[in-house]
Amino acid sequence: MAETTSFDLHATVEVAATAEAVYRVASDITRMGEWSPECVGGEWTSGEPGAVGARFEGHNRFRDQTWTTECEVVAAEPGRRFAWAVLSYSPTSDNSVWSFEIEPTSGGCALTQRYRMKSPPTRLLAIRDSLPPEKAATFIEFRRGRLQEAMQQTVERIKAAAER
């Protein structure tokens, strides 16, 4: 059976805060290290911070691996959606897109973090290809599961910050 290498992951949590308040927290990439177990921080590098077209670097860590990605904001709809495309290691600018989507509810809003990847970035393939065959065979599925867990932790931490 062929390995499925695309991702369409999401994690959702109910937040007792307004959609606007949640958006302010979720879209602040300079604080991402507070929310994410993998992203340790970010900084704006060009454009108006938080606006479509603005670019930032995201600094990441998993176990003993560290890496930095260049990203570009592709959606900035206060109270609704904040999304960015990962430009580093990707064959196209829409290959790897992260987003926070916010929907009003009777008790506040629902916050969803989503990650869509059409094909593995070169960095991920290089890691897989460096592994012994028995680990390489399950690496993409391991990565998918790890991202799913990390996304759930991220939305739960954003929830806690927004509800303060």
Steps between C-alpha positions, in 0.01 A plus 500: 500500500632846409578742781259795532716807513249786496362642825169666581506522878300708742444548872207691648414636842211708638617831647303718743620824339404712203620407153690830485684428826593149384619635165730751675665218694516241220636741239788628715781290352750663736329310784463167318769347722259539793231293327676244283705206628704512178520863388725681744437849362479723202577848380375720221753558223311710243168667435244620750490246786188287480392627157466291184838490328701557819781253553641349815746240613378220722751321722424137573631216711417133526723281712857585395398652164467877453404690188374836383238553233411805296124553490258742337158605628237396245182587696440757773131538580472630858263288706478236224820363348877540511709284265856474379684304236835343576734603221812316617559146375173504297469449124219759474378785718168324568648159584509543876239728660419549869193687624294598799127509424254654744123451505272682747295276732241571768769479771781680316659335199652185360870521413638258242861467403538338158802374309482404135801357322473381141835321492785465749750785499857414404614528863249235614598267216869543584434397860294199388764395249775515765321248722546121503241337269282370785466853646477675163195290412299650787660846528234700313223341708700570818538864394128527426413369848751727669363806319144406596597482868693827481209679334261392775743628763535828309126575484457405866779740600353779286165433667657538845669827401188645336278413799725680753 
